[in-house]
Amino acid sequence: MTKLMSLFLMSLGLIIVPAQADKGKLLPGTIIIDVSYQAISCECAQWLENRIICDTCVKEYIFLEPADEHLINADKLWNGNNIPLTVKLTGQYYSGIGFPRNYKANKGVPDPARVFRYTQIEVISK
């Protein structure tokens, strides 16, 4: 099926985008990262690590995945006005690219991205 046909069928609600690209295995070791919500108007990864690698580097947007349902879902913190929204996370990246567990695109065909699975979350600003 072509991408255009998929988009057409999705717009009619006849198919749901499977957001299960193989994100791989969790990388060894636990790290702490600070990320900010970018409020991009697409069904794409919305979080960006707050570290400067170089001035001319391409920004890598990531998805966030809570390790369990008892953790705050970082994607639900943005209310449409609270920018900057920054959180500190403890967890691990997956080795590949894909989508967070239970991710559902509302429209369009999103691109897979790196996924950070977190076991602790601290809201820095919202």
C-alpha positions as CSV (number, residue, x, y, z in Angstrom):
1,M,0.0,0.0,0.0
2,T,1.4,3.4,-0.9
3,K,1.9,6.2,1.6
4,L,-0.8,8.3,-0.1
5,M,-3.3,5.4,0.1
6,S,-2.5,4.9,3.8
7,L,-3.0,8.6,4.6
8,F,-6.3,8.5,2.7
9,L,-7.6,5.4,4.6
10,M,-6.4,6.9,7.9
11,S,-8.3,10.1,7.3
12,L,-11.4,8.0,6.9
13,G,-10.7,6.2,10.1
14,L,-10.4,2.9,8.3
15,I,-6.9,2.0,9.4
16,I,-4.8,2.8,12.4
17,V,-1.1,3.5,12.1
18,P,0.9,0.7,13.8
19,A,3.4,2.6,16.0
20,Q,5.5,-0.5,16.8
21,A,8.7,0.1,14.9
22,D,11.5,-2.0,16.5
23,K,13.1,0.4,19.0
24,G,15.5,-2.3,20.0
25,K,16.7,-3.3,23.5
26,L,17.4,-1.0,26.4
27,L,21.0,0.2,26.4
28,P,23.0,-0.9,29.5
29,G,23.4,1.6,32.4
30,T,21.2,4.3,33.7
31,I,21.6,8.0,32.8
32,I,20.1,11.3,33.8
33,I,19.0,13.7,31.2
34,D,17.2,17.1,31.1
35,V,14.7,17.5,28.2
36,S,12.4,20.3,27.1
37,Y,9.1,20.0,25.3
38,Q,9.2,21.7,21.8
39,A,5.5,22.0,20.9
40,I,6.0,21.0,17.3
41,S,2.8,20.9,15.2
42,C,3.2,17.3,14.0
43,E,2.7,13.7,15.2
44,C,6.4,13.5,15.8
45,A,8.9,13.3,18.7
46,Q,8.4,16.4,20.8
47,W,11.3,16.3,23.3
48,L,14.8,17.7,23.0
49,E,17.8,17.0,25.3
50,N,19.1,20.2,26.9
51,R,22.7,19.9,26.0
52,I,24.7,21.7,23.4
53,I,26.8,19.5,21.3
54,C,27.7,22.1,18.6
55,D,26.1,25.1,17.0
56,T,25.6,23.5,13.6
57,C,24.4,20.1,14.7
58,V,21.0,18.8,13.7
59,K,18.6,18.6,16.7
60,E,17.5,15.1,17.6
61,Y,14.0,15.0,18.9
62,I,13.1,12.0,21.1
63,F,10.0,10.2,22.4
64,L,9.6,9.6,26.1
65,E,8.3,6.4,27.7
66,P,7.4,6.0,31.3
67,A,8.7,2.6,32.7
68,D,5.3,2.0,34.3
69,E,1.8,3.5,34.6
70,H,2.5,4.9,38.1
71,L,4.9,7.5,36.8
72,I,3.8,10.9,35.5
73,N,3.4,10.7,31.7
74,A,5.6,13.6,30.6
75,D,3.6,14.0,27.3
76,K,0.5,15.0,29.4
77,L,2.2,17.8,31.2
78,W,2.0,20.4,28.4
79,N,-1.3,22.3,28.6
80,G,-0.8,24.4,25.4
81,N,0.7,27.4,27.1
82,N,3.4,26.3,29.6
83,I,6.6,26.7,27.6
84,P,9.3,26.2,28.6
85,L,8.4,22.8,29.9
86,T,11.5,21.0,31.2
87,V,11.8,17.7,33.1
88,K,14.7,15.7,34.5
89,L,14.6,12.0,33.8
90,T,16.5,9.0,35.0
91,G,16.4,6.0,32.6
92,Q,17.8,4.4,29.5
93,Y,17.7,4.9,25.8
94,Y,16.6,2.0,23.5
95,S,19.2,0.9,21.0
96,G,17.1,1.7,17.9
97,I,14.4,4.0,16.8
98,G,10.7,3.5,17.2
99,F,7.8,4.7,19.3
100,P,6.9,4.6,23.0
101,R,4.8,1.8,24.3
102,N,1.1,2.5,23.7
103,Y,1.8,5.4,21.3
104,K,-1.1,6.2,19.1
105,A,-0.8,8.8,16.3
106,N,-3.9,11.0,16.0
107,K,-3.3,11.8,12.3
108,G,-0.6,11.3,9.8
109,V,2.2,8.9,9.6
110,P,4.8,9.8,12.2
111,D,8.5,9.2,11.8
112,P,10.1,6.9,14.4
113,A,12.7,8.4,16.7
114,R,14.9,7.5,19.6
115,V,12.9,6.5,22.7
116,F,14.0,7.3,26.3
117,R,12.4,5.0,28.9
118,Y,12.4,6.7,32.3
119,T,12.1,5.3,35.8
120,Q,12.1,8.7,37.6
121,I,10.8,12.1,36.6
122,E,11.2,15.5,38.2
123,V,9.4,18.5,36.7
124,I,11.9,21.4,36.5
125,S,9.6,24.0,34.9
126,K,6.0,24.0,33.7
